[in-house]
Amino acid sequence: TENHIKLLSQDFGEFLFEMPIRTAFYDAQVKQAMAEGIKQIVIIGSGLDCRPLRLHDPSVQFFEFDQGVMLDYKVSKLAT
């Protein structure tokens, strides 16, 4: 709702509105690389990014690097 957007924009500001554009850009880059035959993709500072799940391809291996606490949190959230 509009109230939720207002609350989120107070916390995240412009980033909230830039995120879909940023995501689409990087997804397009990864998809192009996969189409060109790239077999390994490294995501540094992966945070809560779910790109490996969204763009899953059995012939491509994703490696996610971040702080251990963040990766543990992500795994626990994905497990629920």
Contact map, one row per residue, 1 for C-alpha under 8 A:
11111000000000000000000000000000000000000000000000000000000000000000000000000000
11111100000000000000000000000000000000000000000000000000000000000000000000000000
11111110000000000000000000000000000000000000000000000000000000000000000000000000
11111111000000000000000000000000000000000000000000000000000000000000000000000000
11111111100000000000000000000000000000000000000000000000000000000000000000000000
01111111110000000000000000000000000000000000000000000000000000000000000000000000
00111111111000000000000000000000000000000000000000000000000000000000000000000000
00011111111110010000000000000000000000000000000000000000000000000000000000000000
00001111111111010000000000000000000000000000000000000000000000000000000000000000
00000111111110000000000000000000000000000000000000000000000000000000000000000000
00000011111110000000000000000000000000000000000000000000000000000000000000000000
00000001111111110000000000000000000000000000000000000000000000000000000000000000
00000001111111111000000000000000000000000000000000000000000000000000000000000000
00000000100111111100000000000000000000000000000000000000000000000000000000000000
00000000000111111110000000000000000000000000000000000000000000000000000000000000
00000001100111111110000000000000000000000000000000000000000000000000000000000000
00000000000011111111100000000000000000000000000000000000000000000000000000000000
00000000000001111111110000000000000000000000000000000000000000000000000000000000
00000000000000111111111000000000000000000000000000000000000000000000000000000000
00000000000000001111111100000000000000000000000000000000000000000000000000000000
00000000000000001111111110000000000000000000000000000000000000000000000000000000
00000000000000000111111111000000000000000000000000000000000000000000000000000000
00000000000000000011111111100000000000000000000000000000000000000000000000000000
00000000000000000001111111110000000000000000000000000000000000000000000000000000
00000000000000000000111111111000000000000000000000000000000000000000000000000000
00000000000000000000011111111100000000000000000000000000000000000000000000000000
00000000000000000000001111111110000000000000000000100010000000000000000000000000
00000000000000000000000111111111000000000000000000000000000000000000000000000000
00000000000000000000000011111111100000000000000000000000000000000000000000000000
00000000000000000000000001111111110000000000000000000000000000000000000000000000
00000000000000000000000000111111111000000000000000000010000000000000000000000000
00000000000000000000000000011111111100000000000000000000000000000000000000000000
00000000000000000000000000001111111111000000000000000000000000000000000000000000
00000000000000000000000000000111111111100000000000000000000100000000000000000000
00000000000000000000000000000011111111000000000000000000000000000000000000000000
00000000000000000000000000000001111111000000000000000000000000000000000000000000
00000000000000000000000000000000111111100000000000000000000000000000000000000000
00000000000000000000000000000000111111111000000000000000000100000000000000000000
00000000000000000000000000000000010011111000000000000000001110000000000000000000
00000000000000000000000000000000000001111100000000000000000111100000000000000000
00000000000000000000000000000000000001111110000000000000000111100000000000000000
00000000000000000000000000000000000000011111000000000000000001111000000000000000
00000000000000000000000000000000000000001111110000000000000001111000000000000000
00000000000000000000000000000000000000000111110000000000000000011100000000000000
00000000000000000000000000000000000000000011111000000000000000011110000000000000
00000000000000000000000000000000000000000011111110000000000000011100000000000000
00000000000000000000000000000000000000000000111110000000000000000100011001000000
00000000000000000000000000000000000000000000011111000000000000000000010001000000
00000000000000000000000000000000000000000000011111100000000000000000000000000000
00000000000000000000000000000000000000000000000111111100000000000000000000000000
00000000000000000000000000100000000000000000000011111111000000000000000000000000
00000000000000000000000000000000000000000000000001111111000001000000000000000000
00000000000000000000000000000000000000000000000001111111000000000000000000000000
00000000000000000000000000000000000000000000000001111111000000000000000000000000
00000000000000000000000000100010000000000000000000111111100000000000000000000000
00000000000000000000000000000000000000000000000000111111110100000000000000000000
00000000000000000000000000000000000000000000000000000011111100000000000000000000
00000000000000000000000000000000000000000000000000000001111110000000000000000000
00000000000000000000000000000000000000100000000000000000111110000000000000000000
00000000000000000000000000000000010001111000000000000001111111000000000000000000
00000000000000000000000000000000000000111000000000000000011111100000000000000000
00000000000000000000000000000000000000011110000000010000000111110000000000000000
00000000000000000000000000000000000000011110000000000000000011111000000000000000
00000000000000000000000000000000000000000111110000000000000001111100000000000000
00000000000000000000000000000000000000000111110000000000000000111110000000000000
00000000000000000000000000000000000000000001111000000000000000011111011000000000
00000000000000000000000000000000000000000000100000000000000000001111111000000000
00000000000000000000000000000000000000000000000000000000000000000111111100000000
00000000000000000000000000000000000000000000000000000000000000000011111110000000
00000000000000000000000000000000000000000000001100000000000000000111111111000000
00000000000000000000000000000000000000000000001000000000000000000111111111100000
00000000000000000000000000000000000000000000000000000000000000000001111111110000
00000000000000000000000000000000000000000000000000000000000000000000111111111000
00000000000000000000000000000000000000000000001100000000000000000000011111111100
00000000000000000000000000000000000000000000000000000000000000000000001111111110
00000000000000000000000000000000000000000000000000000000000000000000000111111111
00000000000000000000000000000000000000000000000000000000000000000000000011111111
00000000000000000000000000000000000000000000000000000000000000000000000001111111
00000000000000000000000000000000000000000000000000000000000000000000000000111111
00000000000000000000000000000000000000000000000000000000000000000000000000011111
